[in-house]
Amino acid sequence: MRARSQTLNRGLALLVAGTFFMENLDGTIIQTAAPAMAADFGVRAVDINLAMTAYLLTLAVGIPVSGWLADRFGARRIFCIAIAVFTVASALCAISTSLPELIVMRVLQGIGGAMMVPVGRLAVLRSVEKRDLLDAMAYLTWPALLAPVLAPALGGILTDFASWHWIFIINIPIGVCALVIALRLVPNTDELIVHRLDWSGFLLVGVALAALVLGMEMIGSSPTDWASVVVLLAISAGVGVLAYLRMRRAAHPLLDLSALRIHTFRVGNMGGGMYRLLIGAAPFLFTLMFQSGFGWSATDAGLLVMAVFVGNVVIKPATSPLIRRFGFRLVIIGSNLFGAIVFALCAFIEPSTPIAVIAVALLFSGVFRSIGFSGYNSVQFADVPPAMVSGANTLASTMQQVAVGLGIAVAALIIRVTTAAASVIDPGVMATGYRWAFVVVAVLMLYPLIESIRMPSHAGAEVAAR
């Protein structure tokens, strides 16, 4: 039988959180280094996006198979291998001499990240009791909150004061230390489950996710090849239906959909998926509005968006006490409701609005963002029985990666629609379309809000220790 710890292993939770941070950070950190990398490789700056897309695509396709690998070979072994692969790939990215070489190394890095993210969380989930789940997930939430905000600034600093190579080199000492610590901290107590990999499901899910990610990435590019976008999204939808039918019939499906029958898991990943998508798009929307809409410099826009980071940090120590005091339902309802209100208020921001007022709005956006992430990330596993943890974790990781990966593409689509409408209704005012984008986001927040309202008041009571 699998040993169960009586108390939270904070060292293990912090280790996994650190590896999550590396994986999340590397998803977007090369964005600000793109011009310098392009100059070295002799390509256009926009071509560097291929390296970002290759990484995100590999994550999306690779994550579904991580659960099978952990069951077949053990979470400890796969987690350590993942750290090693990610670290070696980071070193190879740093010494790449051409864009094709970098893309291949980014695919290898994505393979490591695809195993590292869900398998690391699985190791934590298997080592804690329900009463410690809230504290464990609090540790695992901060990478998703901080990495997207810090990546542009950190990438810019390393590129300006050292070279673009350092955005990958910094992973090497971190990865080596993480591997040494993982060999000591990650328990080797898993019961190995031997069954054949669902190859049909893997191929179908891989094609569906790849077409979805590529199609949405193309929406964010300019100019957009809309014919290709429609074809890719149609392929994703069609193959996705085939994958769903396959997984319903398979004895050991690649993605076990049975966890969606658990109400709290469904809320955490359906409504929570929309919440993550919209919240993940917010920093991108703010940055675009300040730069393209208001005409501010990249530095001024970046520094002001750091207020979101401040809000994340300020409220983080209070998120678990809030959940224990008011329960998951009220906390998640509040994060959706007040988050939507903040977005709606952002529609009234103008270039003449005092900086202090804008900073406060962004700070509160970060506060409710942090609370919502903590609530959703914890409640999704609150009622999942131990026998279903592995499958539920893989499914949740896949859905969350898709939501996060689509955030910027959806934001780009919203901005295109609102700026096009604004150019007709209010021509000559660049900022109008960007402000309307926040109205659209606020309206879309109604879906996760309604989902959270439907939660029973006692949802996740054992985890919240109420």
C-alpha positions as CSV (number, residue, x, y, z in Angstrom):
1,M,0.0,0.0,0.0
2,R,1.1,3.6,-0.6
3,A,2.4,5.3,2.4
4,R,0.5,8.5,3.4
5,S,2.2,11.3,5.2
6,Q,0.6,12.8,8.3
7,T,1.9,16.3,7.7
8,L,2.6,18.4,4.6
9,N,6.1,18.0,3.2
10,R,6.8,21.7,2.6
11,G,10.2,20.9,1.2
12,L,8.6,18.7,-1.5
13,A,5.9,21.3,-2.2
14,L,8.5,24.1,-2.6
15,L,10.7,21.9,-4.8
16,V,7.8,21.2,-7.2
17,A,6.7,24.8,-7.1
18,G,10.2,25.8,-8.2
19,T,10.2,23.5,-11.2
20,F,6.7,24.7,-12.1
21,F,8.1,28.3,-12.1
22,M,10.9,27.3,-14.5
23,E,8.5,25.7,-16.8
24,N,6.0,28.6,-16.7
25,L,8.7,31.2,-17.1
26,D,10.3,29.6,-20.1
27,G,6.9,29.7,-21.9
28,T,7.1,33.4,-22.6
29,I,10.5,34.7,-21.4
30,I,12.0,34.7,-24.9
31,Q,9.4,37.2,-26.1
32,T,11.4,40.3,-24.9
33,A,14.7,38.7,-26.1
34,A,13.3,38.1,-29.7
35,P,15.0,41.0,-31.4
36,A,18.4,40.1,-30.0
37,M,18.0,36.4,-30.8
38,A,16.8,37.3,-34.3
39,A,19.9,39.5,-34.9
40,D,22.2,36.6,-33.9
41,F,20.4,34.1,-36.1
42,G,19.9,36.4,-39.1
43,V,16.1,36.1,-39.1
44,R,13.2,38.4,-38.5
45,A,12.2,39.0,-34.8
46,V,8.7,37.6,-35.6
47,D,10.2,34.3,-36.6
48,I,11.4,33.7,-33.1
49,N,7.8,33.0,-32.2
50,L,8.3,29.6,-33.8
51,A,10.5,28.7,-30.8
52,M,7.7,29.8,-28.4
53,T,5.1,27.9,-30.3
54,A,7.2,24.7,-30.5
55,Y,7.6,24.8,-26.8
56,L,3.9,25.4,-26.0
57,L,2.8,22.8,-28.6
58,T,5.1,20.2,-27.1
59,L,3.7,20.9,-23.6
60,A,0.1,20.6,-24.8
61,V,0.8,17.3,-26.7
62,G,3.1,15.8,-24.1
63,I,1.2,16.4,-20.9
64,P,-1.6,13.8,-21.5
65,V,0.9,11.0,-21.6
66,S,2.6,12.0,-18.3
67,G,0.0,10.2,-16.2
68,W,0.7,6.9,-17.9
69,L,4.4,7.4,-17.5
70,A,4.0,8.1,-13.8
71,D,1.8,5.0,-13.3
72,R,4.1,2.8,-15.3
73,F,7.5,3.9,-14.0
74,G,6.8,5.8,-10.8
75,A,6.3,9.5,-10.2
76,R,9.7,9.9,-8.5
77,R,11.7,8.4,-11.5
78,I,9.7,10.4,-14.1
79,F,9.9,13.6,-12.2
80,C,13.7,13.4,-11.8
81,I,14.1,12.4,-15.5
82,A,11.9,15.4,-16.5
83,I,14.1,17.8,-14.5
84,A,17.3,16.4,-16.1
85,V,15.8,16.6,-19.6
86,F,14.6,20.2,-19.0
87,T,18.0,21.3,-17.7
88,V,20.0,19.7,-20.5
89,A,17.6,21.1,-23.1
90,S,18.1,24.6,-21.5
91,A,21.8,24.3,-21.9
92,L,21.4,23.2,-25.5
93,C,19.1,26.2,-26.2
94,A,21.7,28.5,-24.8
95,I,24.4,27.2,-27.3
96,S,22.1,27.1,-30.3
97,T,23.5,28.8,-33.3
98,S,20.5,28.9,-35.6
99,L,16.7,29.1,-35.4
100,P,16.0,25.6,-36.5
101,E,18.5,24.3,-33.9
102,L,16.8,26.4,-31.2
103,I,13.4,25.1,-32.2
104,V,14.6,21.4,-31.9
105,M,16.0,22.2,-28.4
106,R,12.8,23.9,-27.4
107,V,10.9,20.8,-28.4
108,L,13.2,18.8,-26.1
109,Q,12.7,21.3,-23.4
110,G,9.0,21.1,-23.8
111,I,9.2,17.3,-23.4
112,G,10.9,17.8,-20.1
113,G,8.3,20.4,-19.0
114,A,5.4,18.2,-20.1
115,M,6.5,15.5,-17.7
116,M,7.8,17.9,-14.9
117,V,4.6,19.9,-14.4
118,P,1.9,17.2,-13.9
119,V,4.1,14.5,-12.4
120,G,5.6,16.9,-9.8
121,R,2.1,17.9,-8.7
122,L,1.1,14.2,-8.6
123,A,3.9,13.5,-6.3
124,V,2.6,16.2,-3.9
125,L,-1.0,15.1,-4.2
126,R,0.0,11.5,-3.3
127,S,1.9,12.6,-0.3
128,V,-0.7,14.7,1.5
129,E,-3.9,14.2,3.4
130,K,-7.0,16.1,2.5
131,R,-6.5,18.4,5.5
132,D,-3.1,19.5,4.1
133,L,-4.3,19.9,0.4
134,L,-5.1,23.6,0.8
135,D,-1.7,24.5,2.1
136,A,0.0,22.2,-0.5
137,M,-1.8,23.9,-3.4
138,A,-1.0,27.3,-2.0
139,Y,2.7,26.5,-2.7
140,L,1.9,25.2,-6.2
141,T,-0.2,28.3,-7.2
142,W,2.4,31.0,-7.1
143,P,4.4,29.9,-10.2
144,A,1.3,30.4,-12.4
145,L,0.7,33.8,-10.8
146,L,4.2,35.2,-10.9
147,A,5.9,33.7,-14.0
148,P,3.7,35.4,-16.7
149,V,4.2,38.8,-15.0
150,L,8.0,38.5,-14.3
151,A,8.9,36.9,-17.6
152,P,8.9,40.0,-19.8
153,A,10.9,42.1,-17.2
154,L,13.4,39.3,-16.4
155,G,13.9,38.5,-20.1
156,G,14.6,42.2,-20.8
157,I,17.0,42.6,-18.0
158,L,19.0,39.5,-18.9
159,T,19.1,40.4,-22.6
160,D,20.1,44.1,-22.0
161,F,22.7,43.5,-19.3
162,A,24.1,40.1,-20.3
163,S,22.8,38.3,-23.4
164,W,19.8,36.3,-24.5
165,H,21.7,33.1,-23.8
166,W,21.2,33.8,-20.1
167,I,17.5,33.3,-20.2
168,F,18.3,29.6,-20.6
169,I,21.6,29.5,-18.7
170,I,19.8,30.5,-15.4
171,N,17.9,27.2,-15.6
172,I,21.1,25.1,-15.4
173,P,22.1,25.7,-11.7
174,I,18.4,25.7,-10.7
175,G,17.8,22.4,-12.5
176,V,20.9,20.8,-11.1
177,C,19.9,21.8,-7.5
178,A,16.3,20.7,-8.1
179,L,17.5,17.3,-9.3
180,V,19.7,16.7,-6.3
181,I,16.9,17.8,-3.9
182,A,14.3,15.7,-5.8
183,L,16.4,12.5,-5.4
184,R,16.3,13.1,-1.6
185,L,12.8,14.5,-1.1
186,V,10.4,12.8,-3.6
187,P,9.1,9.6,-2.0
188,N,9.5,6.3,-3.9
189,T,6.3,4.7,-2.6
190,D,4.2,4.4,-5.7
191,E,2.5,1.2,-6.7
192,L,3.4,0.7,-10.3
193,I,0.4,0.2,-12.6
194,V,1.3,-1.7,-15.8
195,H,-1.0,-1.3,-18.8
196,R,-0.5,-0.5,-22.4
197,L,-0.4,3.1,-23.5
198,D,-3.6,4.2,-25.3
199,W,-1.8,4.9,-28.6
200,S,-5.0,5.7,-30.5
201,G,-6.0,8.1,-27.8
202,F,-2.6,9.7,-27.7
203,L,-2.5,10.3,-31.5
204,L,-6.1,11.7,-31.5
205,V,-5.6,13.9,-28.5
206,G,-2.2,15.0,-29.8
207,V,-3.6,16.0,-33.2
208,A,-6.6,17.8,-31.7
209,L,-4.5,19.8,-29.2
210,A,-1.8,20.6,-31.8
211,A,-4.3,21.9,-34.3
212,L,-6.0,23.9,-31.5
213,V,-2.8,25.5,-30.3
214,L,-1.5,26.3,-33.8
215,G,-4.9,27.7,-34.9
216,M,-5.1,30.0,-31.9
217,E,-1.5,31.0,-32.3
218,M,-2.2,32.1,-35.8
219,I,-5.1,34.3,-34.6
220,G,-2.5,36.2,-32.6
221,S,-0.2,36.8,-35.5
222,S,-0.4,39.7,-38.0
223,P,-1.5,39.4,-40.7
224,T,-3.8,36.4,-39.9
225,D,-4.3,33.6,-42.4
226,W,-8.0,33.1,-41.5
227,A,-8.4,30.2,-44.0
228,S,-5.7,28.2,-42.2
229,V,-7.2,29.2,-38.8
230,V,-10.6,27.8,-39.8
231,V,-9.1,24.6,-41.2
232,L,-7.0,24.0,-38.1
233,L,-9.8,24.7,-35.7
234,A,-12.2,22.5,-37.7
235,I,-9.6,19.7,-37.6
236,S,-9.2,20.2,-33.8
237,A,-13.0,20.0,-33.3
238,G,-13.4,16.9,-35.5
239,V,-10.5,15.0,-34.2
240,G,-11.4,16.1,-30.6
241,V,-14.8,14.4,-31.0
242,L,-13.2,11.2,-32.2
243,A,-10.8,11.4,-29.2
244,Y,-13.7,11.8,-26.8
245,L,-15.5,8.8,-28.3
246,R,-12.3,6.7,-28.1
247,M,-11.7,7.6,-24.5
248,R,-15.2,6.7,-23.5
249,R,-14.7,3.2,-24.8
250,A,-11.1,2.5,-23.9
251,A,-10.3,0.3,-20.9
252,H,-7.3,2.5,-20.0
253,P,-7.9,5.8,-21.7
254,L,-5.1,8.3,-22.1
255,L,-7.3,10.9,-20.4
256,D,-9.7,9.6,-17.8
257,L,-12.8,11.7,-18.2
258,S,-14.6,10.1,-15.2
259,A,-13.3,12.8,-12.9
260,L,-15.6,15.3,-14.6
261,R,-18.5,13.6,-12.9
262,I,-17.2,15.0,-9.6
263,H,-18.8,18.5,-9.2
264,T,-15.9,20.3,-7.6
265,F,-13.4,18.9,-10.1
266,R,-15.7,19.9,-13.0
267,V,-16.1,23.5,-11.6
268,G,-12.3,23.7,-11.0
269,N,-11.6,22.8,-14.6
270,M,-14.5,24.0,-16.7
271,G,-15.4,27.3,-15.0
272,G,-11.8,27.4,-13.7
273,G,-10.5,26.9,-17.2
274,M,-12.4,29.9,-18.5
275,Y,-11.2,31.9,-15.4
276,R,-7.6,31.0,-16.0
277,L,-7.8,31.9,-19.7
278,L,-9.3,35.3,-19.0
279,I,-7.1,36.1,-16.0
280,G,-4.0,35.0,-18.0
281,A,-4.9,37.4,-20.8
282,A,-5.2,40.4,-18.4
283,P,-1.5,41.4,-18.3
284,F,-1.3,41.2,-22.1
285,L,-4.4,43.4,-22.4
286,F,-3.0,46.0,-20.0
287,T,0.3,46.1,-21.7
288,L,-1.2,46.5,-25.2
289,M,-3.6,49.2,-24.0
290,F,-0.9,51.2,-22.3
291,Q,1.5,50.9,-25.3
292,S,-0.7,50.8,-28.4
293,G,-3.7,52.6,-27.0
294,F,-2.1,55.3,-24.8
295,G,1.3,55.5,-26.6
296,W,3.4,54.8,-23.5
297,S,6.9,53.3,-23.7
298,A,7.4,49.6,-23.1
299,T,9.3,50.4,-19.9
300,D,6.5,52.5,-18.4
301,A,3.8,49.9,-19.4
302,G,5.9,47.1,-18.0
303,L,6.5,48.8,-14.7
304,L,2.9,49.7,-14.2
305,V,1.7,46.1,-15.0
306,M,4.0,45.0,-12.1
307,A,1.2,46.3,-9.8
308,V,-0.6,43.0,-10.7
309,F,2.4,41.2,-9.3
310,V,2.3,43.3,-6.1
311,G,-1.4,42.4,-5.7
312,N,-0.6,38.7,-6.1
313,V,2.1,38.8,-3.4
314,V,0.2,41.0,-0.9
315,I,-2.8,38.8,-0.7
316,K,-1.1,35.4,-1.1
317,P,-0.6,34.8,2.7
318,A,-4.3,35.5,3.3
319,T,-5.8,33.2,0.6
320,S,-5.8,30.0,2.6
321,P,-7.2,31.7,5.8
322,L,-10.0,33.3,3.6
323,I,-10.9,29.8,2.2
324,R,-11.0,28.3,5.6
325,R,-13.1,31.2,7.0
326,F,-15.7,31.5,4.2
327,G,-15.4,28.2,2.2
328,F,-14.5,27.6,-1.4
329,R,-17.9,28.6,-2.8
330,L,-18.0,32.2,-1.4
331,V,-14.3,32.8,-2.1
332,I,-14.5,31.7,-5.7
333,I,-17.7,33.6,-6.3
334,G,-16.1,36.7,-4.8
335,S,-12.9,36.3,-7.0
336,N,-15.1,36.1,-10.1
337,L,-17.5,38.8,-9.2
338,F,-15.0,41.4,-8.0
339,G,-12.5,40.4,-10.8
340,A,-15.2,41.1,-13.4
341,I,-16.0,44.5,-11.7
342,V,-12.3,45.5,-11.8
343,F,-12.2,44.6,-15.5
344,A,-15.3,46.6,-16.2
345,L,-13.9,49.6,-14.4
346,C,-10.7,49.4,-16.5
347,A,-12.9,50.3,-19.5
348,F,-13.1,53.8,-18.0
349,I,-9.3,54.2,-17.8
350,E,-7.9,57.0,-20.1
351,P,-4.5,58.4,-20.8
352,S,-5.3,61.3,-18.5
353,T,-6.3,58.9,-15.6
354,P,-3.9,59.4,-12.7
355,I,-1.2,56.7,-12.6
356,A,-2.0,56.0,-8.9
357,V,-5.6,55.2,-9.8
358,I,-4.5,52.9,-12.6
359,A,-2.0,51.2,-10.3
360,V,-4.7,50.6,-7.7
361,A,-7.0,49.0,-10.3
362,L,-4.2,46.7,-11.4
363,L,-3.2,45.9,-7.8
364,F,-6.8,44.8,-7.1
365,S,-6.8,42.8,-10.3
366,G,-3.8,40.9,-9.0
367,V,-5.5,40.4,-5.6
368,F,-8.6,38.7,-7.0
369,R,-6.4,36.8,-9.5
370,S,-4.4,35.3,-6.6
371,I,-7.5,34.4,-4.6
372,G,-9.2,32.8,-7.6
373,F,-6.2,30.7,-8.6
374,S,-5.8,29.4,-5.1
375,G,-9.5,28.6,-4.8
376,Y,-9.8,26.8,-8.1
377,N,-6.4,24.9,-7.8
378,S,-7.4,23.5,-4.5
379,V,-11.1,22.8,-4.9
380,Q,-10.5,20.7,-8.1
381,F,-9.0,17.9,-6.0
382,A,-11.1,18.3,-2.9
383,D,-13.4,15.4,-3.6
384,V,-11.2,13.2,-5.8
385,P,-10.7,9.8,-4.2
386,P,-7.1,8.5,-4.0
387,A,-7.7,5.9,-6.7
388,M,-8.6,8.6,-9.2
389,V,-5.9,11.1,-8.4
390,S,-3.5,10.2,-11.2
391,G,-6.1,10.4,-13.9
392,A,-7.7,13.5,-12.5
393,N,-4.3,15.2,-12.2
394,T,-3.4,14.4,-15.9
395,L,-6.8,15.7,-17.1
396,A,-6.5,18.8,-15.1
397,S,-3.0,19.5,-16.2
398,T,-4.0,19.1,-19.9
399,M,-7.0,21.4,-19.5
400,Q,-5.1,24.0,-17.6
401,Q,-2.2,24.1,-20.1
402,V,-4.7,24.6,-23.0
403,A,-6.4,27.4,-21.0
404,V,-3.1,29.2,-20.3
405,G,-1.8,28.6,-23.8
406,L,-4.9,30.1,-25.4
407,G,-5.0,33.2,-23.1
408,I,-2.9,35.5,-25.3
409,A,-4.5,34.2,-28.5
410,V,-8.0,34.9,-27.2
411,A,-6.9,38.3,-25.9
412,A,-5.6,39.1,-29.4
413,L,-8.8,38.1,-31.0
414,I,-10.9,40.2,-28.6
415,I,-8.7,43.2,-29.2
416,R,-9.0,42.8,-33.0
417,V,-12.8,42.7,-32.8
418,T,-13.1,45.6,-30.4
419,T,-10.6,47.9,-32.1
420,A,-12.3,47.2,-35.5
421,A,-15.6,48.1,-34.0
422,A,-14.2,51.2,-32.3
423,S,-12.6,52.4,-35.6
424,V,-16.1,52.5,-37.0
425,I,-18.0,53.9,-34.1
426,D,-15.4,56.1,-32.5
427,P,-12.8,56.7,-35.3
428,G,-9.5,58.5,-34.4
429,V,-9.4,57.3,-30.8
430,M,-6.9,54.4,-30.5
431,A,-7.6,53.7,-26.9
432,T,-11.4,53.1,-27.3
433,G,-11.1,49.6,-28.7
434,Y,-8.7,48.5,-26.0
435,R,-11.0,49.7,-23.2
436,W,-13.9,47.9,-24.8
437,A,-11.8,44.7,-24.7
438,F,-12.1,44.8,-20.9
439,V,-15.9,45.0,-21.1
440,V,-15.8,41.8,-23.2
441,V,-13.6,40.1,-20.7
442,A,-15.8,41.2,-17.8
443,V,-18.9,39.8,-19.6
444,L,-17.1,36.5,-20.3
445,M,-16.3,36.3,-16.6
446,L,-20.0,35.6,-16.0
447,Y,-19.6,32.0,-17.1
448,P,-17.2,31.0,-14.3
449,L,-19.2,33.1,-11.9
450,I,-22.4,31.2,-12.7
451,E,-20.5,27.9,-12.4
452,S,-19.3,28.9,-9.0
453,I,-22.7,30.0,-7.8
454,R,-24.0,26.5,-8.6
455,M,-21.5,24.9,-6.2
456,P,-23.0,23.6,-3.0
457,S,-22.1,25.7,0.1
458,H,-20.2,22.7,1.7
459,A,-18.0,22.1,-1.4
460,G,-14.5,21.1,-0.3
461,A,-15.4,21.4,3.4
462,E,-12.9,18.6,4.3
463,V,-10.0,20.4,2.6
464,A,-11.0,23.8,3.9
465,A,-11.3,22.2,7.4
466,R,-14.5,24.0,8.1
